[in-house]
Amino acid sequence: MEALFELARGRLPLLVSFPHSGTYVPPEMASRMTEAGLALPDTDWHVPLLYPFLDELGASRLVATHSRYVVDLNRAPDDRALYPGRKNTGVVPRETFAGAPLYKERAPDAAEHTARIARYWRPYHDALGRELERLKSVHGYALLWDAHSIASVIPALFDGRLPDLNIGTNDARAAPAIVGDAVLAAAEQSAFSAVRDARFKGGYITRSHGDANGRTIALQLEMVQAIYMDERPPYALDAATAARVIPVIRTMIEAYLKAGGAQFSPP
């Protein structure tokens, strides 16, 4: 049976989570899915490859192996909307972002919905929570970075083209404004466009684990796929453009470590 995630523990108070980069779909689910669904268009393609420096830095990482179409790890288990008034993509998706159905037969019913949360959603969040608690026990605090990517244009979800680097701190509720500003400033030193708490403010992981006034702060980076890959099938990585993005992400994470750590240092 395919492992649900891969966890590597580091020495820093930083955990980087990759909840949407998995591509595995269990055969019993795949047999019911449409061609559009099996193409997995809404995957955060190749994102772990953009963080090759994590071992060198000493960060922990948690990488999901299963597709977000099995269960969406960055949505609330009760399907509470992240952005009220906008299209909501659920914890057990039934269609792509573009609105194409995922299932040709037997879309998940309520019982399957509940079973998937127990089987696939809960273990990832339990592992994430345990690692954050370990980091707090060692360092006194924890910094969570939730790593994502998305197609640059998705009319069903937002108007126009997204900025290249979208930093989310849930309007400074998941991380203090001074920390979000430091990460944004690092991003703005690059050739890429960057915003904080605009269209994307952070998903369920950032919002549920981050507390700007607590011992765990959290931040989400949603980057557009156009800056490191071909957004058309088969969604190939562009090594040359990815090589320009990687040092920018590292600079942003280093700024996060410095600014985040300063929040817990004695005056």
Backbone hydrogen bonds, N-H to C=O, Kabsch-Sander energy under -0.5 kcal/mol:
donor,donor_aa,acceptor,acceptor_aa,energy
6,E,63,V,-2.3
8,A,61,R,-2.5
11,R,58,G,-0.9
12,L,58,G,-3.0
15,L,143,L,-2.7
16,V,60,S,-2.4
17,S,15,L,-0.5
17,S,145,W,-2.6
18,F,62,L,-2.9
21,S,18,F,-0.5
23,T,65,T,-1.2
24,Y,65,T,-2.2
29,M,26,P,-1.4
30,A,26,P,-2.6
31,S,27,P,-2.2
32,R,29,M,-1.7
33,M,29,M,-0.5
33,M,30,A,-1.2
34,T,102,L,-2.2
38,L,34,T,-2.4
39,A,35,E,-1.1
40,L,37,G,-1.8
43,T,40,L,-1.6
44,D,20,H,-2.6
45,W,43,T,-1.7
47,V,44,D,-1.4
49,L,46,H,-1.3
50,L,46,H,-0.6
50,L,47,V,-2.0
51,Y,48,P,-1.6
54,L,51,Y,-1.3
57,L,53,F,-2.5
58,G,54,L,-2.3
59,A,54,L,-2.3
60,S,14,L,-2.8
61,R,8,A,-2.4
62,L,16,V,-2.4
63,V,6,E,-2.7
64,A,18,F,-2.4
64,A,62,L,-0.5
65,T,4,L,-1.9
66,H,4,L,-0.7
67,S,24,Y,-2.6
70,V,67,S,-1.6
71,V,67,S,-1.2
72,D,91,V,-3.5
73,L,71,V,-0.9
75,R,72,D,-1.3
76,A,80,R,-0.5
79,D,76,A,-2.1
86,R,83,Y,-2.2
90,G,88,N,-0.6
96,T,100,A,-2.7
99,G,96,T,-1.6
102,L,94,R,-2.3
103,Y,94,R,-0.5
104,K,32,R,-2.5
105,E,32,R,-1.1
113,H,109,D,-2.6
114,T,110,A,-2.2
115,A,111,A,-2.3
116,R,112,E,-2.7
117,I,113,H,-1.8
118,A,114,T,-1.9
119,R,115,A,-2.6
120,Y,116,R,-3.0
121,W,116,R,-1.4
122,R,117,I,-3.1
124,Y,120,Y,-0.7
125,H,121,W,-1.8
126,D,122,R,-2.6
127,A,123,P,-2.3
128,L,124,Y,-2.5
129,G,125,H,-2.5
130,R,126,D,-2.4
131,E,127,A,-2.3
132,L,128,L,-2.2
133,E,129,G,-2.1
134,R,130,R,-2.3
135,L,131,E,-2.5
136,K,132,L,-2.2
137,S,133,E,-2.2
138,V,134,R,-1.7
139,H,135,L,-3.2
140,G,136,K,-1.9
141,Y,135,L,-0.5
142,A,215,R,-2.5
143,L,13,P,-3.1
144,L,217,I,-2.8
145,W,15,L,-2.7
146,D,219,L,-3.0
147,A,17,S,-3.1
147,A,145,W,-0.6
148,H,221,L,-2.4
150,I,223,M,-1.9
157,L,154,I,-2.1
158,F,154,I,-2.2
162,L,152,S,-2.2
165,L,193,S,-2.2
166,N,164,D,-0.5
166,N,222,E,-2.1
167,I,165,L,-0.6
167,I,195,V,-2.7
168,G,220,Q,-2.9
170,N,201,K,-2.8
173,R,169,T,-0.8
173,R,170,N,-1.2
174,A,169,T,-2.7
175,A,169,T,-0.8
179,V,176,P,-1.1
180,G,176,P,-2.1
181,D,177,A,-2.8
182,A,178,I,-1.4
183,V,179,V,-2.0
184,L,180,G,-2.4
185,A,181,D,-2.6
186,A,182,A,-1.8
187,A,183,V,-2.1
188,E,184,L,-2.5
189,Q,185,A,-0.7
189,Q,186,A,-0.7
190,S,187,A,-1.8
195,V,165,L,-2.1
197,D,167,I,-3.3
198,A,200,F,-0.7
201,K,199,R,-0.6
204,Y,74,N,-1.8
207,R,203,G,-2.6
208,S,204,Y,-3.0
209,H,205,I,-1.8
210,G,206,T,-2.0
211,D,174,A,-0.6
211,D,216,T,-2.5
212,A,173,R,-2.9
214,G,211,D,-2.3
217,I,142,A,-2.0
218,A,174,A,-2.2
219,L,144,L,-1.8
220,Q,168,G,-2.4
221,L,146,D,-2.5
222,E,166,N,-2.8
222,E,220,Q,-0.6
223,M,148,H,-1.6
223,M,221,L,-0.6
224,V,164,D,-2.2
225,Q,150,I,-2.5
227,I,224,V,-1.3
228,Y,225,Q,-2.0
229,M,225,Q,-1.9
230,D,236,A,-2.7
231,E,229,M,-0.6
235,Y,232,R,-2.7
238,D,228,Y,-2.2
239,A,237,L,-0.8
242,A,238,D,-2.7
243,A,239,A,-1.9
244,R,240,A,-0.6
244,R,241,T,-0.9
245,V,241,T,-1.1
246,I,242,A,-2.4
248,V,245,V,-0.7
249,I,245,V,-2.2
250,R,246,I,-2.3
251,T,247,P,-2.1
252,M,248,V,-2.2
253,I,249,I,-2.6
254,E,250,R,-2.7
255,A,251,T,-2.0
256,Y,252,M,-2.0
257,L,253,I,-2.7
258,K,254,E,-2.1
259,A,255,A,-2.9
260,G,256,Y,-3.0
261,G,257,L,-2.2
262,A,258,K,-1.7
263,Q,259,A,-0.8
263,Q,260,G,-0.9
264,F,261,G,-1.5
265,S,262,A,-0.7
